[in-house]
Amino acid sequence: MPIFVSMLVIFPMIYDAITNGIINVDKNLIEMSLSYNVSLKNQIINLYIPYIKPYVLTALSQSMGITWKSILAAEILALPSFGIGSRLYESHLYLDTVSLFAYSLIAVIFNAVLEIIIRITHDR
């Protein structure tokens, strides 16, 4: 359930990024590729993907925080056996403040690490 919820949250942002990337592809390059009979596969690999990549990576970077929040909320609702959200709920339920802050810190660190990975990928 947490994965499904996070996909529902992130899908509109990624969809919007992909459509914006496709809309902003240089029309002259599309026309040139059609004039020289470039195959659709080569157009997708060498024309569309390089234009779409920055949009998608920016959308992923921007949506990472809300995705983590939705995953944790879904885990709190579903209470899986092994999940940070489950542990957050249990520490809240038993008033274990130290564990609550520790699991919150773990979630923030995971978010920061994934953000760094996305930014490194974005800069390439």
Buried (B, 14 or more C-beta within 10 A) or exposed (E): EBEEBBEEBBEEBBEEBBEBBEEEBEEEBBEEBEEEEBEEEEBEEEBBEEBBBEBBBBBBBEBBEEBBBBBBBBBBEBEEEEBBBBBBBBBBEEEBEEBBEBBBEEBEEBBEEBBEEBEEEBEE
